């Protein structure tokens, strides 16, 4: 099979990077070879299968990574994949620090991609804990992983405010509606405001 078509928006994103351009370009080729659709979500290259989020690329200060939205469901992956944060329930990351490391671990990455696609095709979901403050949708987990400022601001909120946002983001059944709610609330969260607090944009 030929690989999927590259998205011009991702070309623009990669061209603007100061670090990890070559490494993310290599990771991108592997993801496209896996027959995933390339999109831009949350300001990052995101790879989907039949509309479902499968993987996302990150460029951090000292490393780059592939994030698997439902990586917690991968068996025997603890040594290779890490949590983006202490409270991350679904997302798992495979981090790289060099081009040679990506090439050395390409077979391992490809196996994880195949597993991620199996999980998405089967419609499996990560069983979240019953603590309301951590019952947040994968869309918001991706925002937190990609934006350290947002993550720090959310964690600084009181448990009650965190619960308020978590429940608000979880309510819609459609992912596009959840994403719209999150986008509307990012500024409010960074400002330290709760969902019901007065806020001026």
KEPAMI-539883 format. One line per 5 residues: number of its first residue (from 1); their letters; for each residue x, y, z of C-alpha. Coordinates in Angstrom, 1 decimal. Layout:
REM KEPAMI-539883
NUM> a> X/Y/Z  ...
//
This chain:
REM KEPAMI-539883
1> xxxxx> 0.0/0.0/0.0  1.1/3.5/-0.7  1.4/5.8/2.3  -1.3/8.4/3.0  -1.1/11.9/1.6
6> xxxxx> 0.9/14.4/3.5  -1.1/17.4/4.9  0.3/20.8/3.8  -0.4/22.3/7.2  2.0/19.8/8.7
11> xxxxx> 4.6/20.9/6.2  4.2/24.4/7.4  4.4/23.3/11.1  7.7/21.4/10.5  9.2/24.3/8.5
16> xxxxx> 8.7/26.5/11.5  10.4/24.3/14.0  13.8/25.3/15.4  14.5/21.8/16.9  13.6/18.3/16.0
21> xxxxx> 12.6/19.1/12.4  14.5/16.1/10.9  13.4/13.7/13.7  9.7/14.6/13.4  9.9/14.4/9.6
26> xxxxx> 11.1/10.8/10.0  8.4/10.0/12.5  5.9/11.6/10.2  6.9/9.3/7.3  6.5/6.2/9.6
31> xxxxx> 3.0/7.4/10.6  2.0/8.0/7.0  3.3/4.6/6.0  0.9/3.1/8.6  -2.0/4.4/6.5
36> xxxxx> -3.1/7.0/9.1  -4.8/10.3/8.0  -2.6/13.4/8.8  -4.3/16.4/10.4  -3.4/19.4/12.6
41> xxxxx> -5.1/19.4/16.0  -4.1/21.3/19.1  -1.4/22.9/17.0  0.3/19.5/16.5  0.5/16.9/13.8
46> xxxxx> -2.2/14.4/14.7  -2.9/11.0/13.0  -6.4/9.6/12.8  -8.1/6.4/11.7  -11.7/6.7/10.5
51> xxxxx> -12.1/9.9/12.5  -10.6/8.5/15.7  -7.4/10.0/17.2  -4.6/7.4/17.1  -1.3/9.3/17.5
56> xxxxx> 0.2/12.8/17.8  3.7/14.2/17.4  5.4/16.4/20.0  8.5/18.6/19.9  9.7/19.3/23.4
61> xxxxx> 12.8/21.2/24.6  15.0/18.1/25.1  13.1/15.4/23.3  10.5/14.6/20.6  7.8/12.0/20.9
66> xxxxx> 4.9/10.1/19.5  1.9/10.1/21.8  -0.6/7.3/21.6  -4.1/8.5/22.7  -5.0/5.0/24.1
71> xxxxx> -1.6/3.8/24.9  -2.7/2.6/28.3  -4.4/-0.3/26.6  -1.2/-1.6/25.1  -0.1/-4.8/26.9
76> xxxxx> 3.5/-5.1/28.1  4.4/-1.5/27.0  5.5/-0.1/30.4  9.2/-0.1/29.6  8.8/1.6/26.2
81> xxxxx> 6.0/4.0/26.8  5.7/6.7/29.5  2.9/8.8/30.9  2.9/12.5/29.9  2.0/13.3/33.5
86> xxxxx> 1.3/11.7/36.8  -2.5/11.7/36.3  -2.5/10.7/32.7  -4.8/7.7/32.3  -5.1/7.1/28.5
91> xxxxx> -2.1/8.8/26.7  1.3/7.2/26.6  4.4/8.5/24.8  7.4/7.0/23.1  10.2/9.5/23.4
96> xxxxx> 13.3/10.0/21.2  16.4/12.1/21.5  18.1/11.5/18.1  17.5/10.5/14.5  19.5/7.3/15.0
101> xxxxx> 17.4/6.3/18.0  14.2/6.6/15.9  15.7/4.4/13.2  17.0/1.9/15.7  13.5/1.7/17.3
106> xxxxx> 11.5/1.9/14.1  10.3/-1.7/14.3  9.1/-1.2/17.9  7.3/2.0/17.0  5.7/0.3/14.0
111> xxxxx> 4.4/-2.5/16.3  2.9/0.1/18.6  1.2/1.8/15.7  -0.3/-1.5/14.6  -1.6/-2.0/18.1
116> xxxxx> -3.0/1.5/18.3  -4.9/0.9/15.0  -6.3/-2.4/16.3  -7.5/-0.6/19.4  -9.2/2.1/17.4
121> xxxxx> -10.8/-0.3/14.9  -12.2/-2.3/17.8  -13.7/0.8/19.4  -11.9/0.2/22.7  -11.9/2.9/25.4
126> xxxxx> -9.6/3.4/28.4  -11.5/2.7/31.7  -11.0/5.9/33.6  -11.0/6.0/37.4  -14.1/7.3/39.1
131> xxxxx> -12.4/10.4/40.5  -14.2/13.2/38.8  -11.1/15.4/38.7  -9.2/12.9/36.6  -12.2/11.9/34.4
136> xxxxx> -11.1/14.1/31.5  -11.5/13.4/27.8  -8.5/12.4/25.7  -8.9/15.7/23.8  -8.1/17.7/26.9
141> xxxxx> -5.3/15.3/27.9  -3.7/16.1/24.6  -4.0/19.8/25.3  -2.3/19.4/28.7  0.5/17.3/27.2
146> xxxxx> 1.2/19.8/24.5  1.0/23.0/26.6  3.0/23.0/29.9  1.5/26.4/30.8  -2.1/25.1/30.5
151> xxxxx> -1.1/21.9/32.4  0.4/23.9/35.3  -2.6/26.3/35.4  -5.1/23.4/35.5  -3.2/21.6/38.2
156> xxxxx> -3.1/24.8/40.2  -6.9/25.1/40.3  -8.8/23.9/43.3  -10.2/20.3/43.1  -13.7/21.8/42.7
161> xxxxx> -12.8/23.9/39.7  -11.0/21.0/38.1  -14.0/18.8/38.6  -16.2/21.5/37.0  -14.1/21.7/33.9
166> xxxxx> -13.7/17.9/33.7  -17.5/17.3/33.9  -18.1/20.1/31.4  -15.7/18.7/28.9  -17.0/15.1/29.3
171> xxxxx> -20.6/15.9/28.7  -20.8/16.1/24.9  -20.9/12.8/23.0  -19.3/14.3/19.9  -15.5/14.8/20.0
176> xxxxx> -15.8/18.0/17.9  -18.1/19.5/20.6  -15.7/18.5/23.4  -12.9/20.2/21.5  -14.9/23.3/21.0
181> xxxxx> -15.6/23.5/24.7  -12.0/23.0/25.6  -10.8/25.7/23.1  -13.3/28.2/24.7  -12.0/27.5/28.2
186> xxxxx> -8.2/27.5/27.7  -7.8/31.2/28.4  -10.1/31.0/31.4  -8.0/28.1/32.9  -4.7/29.9/32.3
191> xxxxx> -6.1/32.9/34.1  -6.9/30.7/37.1  -10.6/31.0/36.8  -13.2/28.4/37.4  -16.0/27.6/34.9
196> xxxxx> -18.5/29.8/36.7  -16.1/32.6/37.7  -16.4/36.0/36.1  -13.9/36.3/33.2  -13.1/38.9/30.7
201> x> -11.3/38.0/27.4
//
